[in-house]
Amino acid sequence: MENKFEHIEDVIAKYLAGEATAEEEALITDWRTERPENENEFKQYGTLFEAGDSLRYVIPVGTEAAW
């Protein structure tokens, strides 16, 4: 039997990016409430996601010039 949380990192990424389905959002809610450690891990993913998003603008890339 497959663990329903086996690929939870992928679902978390979709959730944080605003791309999760209603079913995936429910899965995240179940996982977060299953154990306190999961909620802490979710918060860490959120922090990393926000930090990564801010790095997007550090190095501007001219795609036309690159071609």
N, C-alpha and C positions, 0 to 999 in steps of 0.2 A: 504494500500500500504506500502510495506517495504521500510525503509530508506536505500538507497544504501550504506550509510556510517555506518550502524548500528554496524558492527563488524570490524570497521576500525583498532582497536588495533591489532587484529589477522593478518590482512593484513600487517600492518606496521612491525610486528615481522617477518613475512615471507620475506618482502622486505629487512629488515636490515640483515637478515641471508642469503640473496642471493638466496632465494627459491621461489620468487614470479613469477607468470606467467606474460605474456605480458599484459593480461587483468587486473591483479591485479596492475601492475606497472602503467597502465593508470588510474586506480581508485585512486591510491595514488597521482598521479599528479593532478587529478581533485580536490581531497580533499585539497591538500596543497595550491592550488591557489584559492579555494573558499573563504577563509577568512584569514587575516594575523595571527589570533590566531592559526589557524591550522598549519601554517608553524612553529610557535614558539613551538607548542606541538610536532611536528615531530622532531624538533631539540632536544627537551628534551628526547624523546624516544631514539634518536641516542646516546645521551650522556650516558643514562642509559645502553644501549646495549653495548657500548664500555667499560664502567666501569665493567659491569658484566662479559664481556669476559676476562678482566684482572684478575678477581678473580679466574678464573678457575685453575690457577697455584699456588695459595697461599698454599693450603694444598694438598700435594701429597698423593694419596691413592693407596696402594698396593692391587689391587683387588684379586690377587692370595692369598696373606696372609689373606685377609678378609674372603675368602672361607674356 
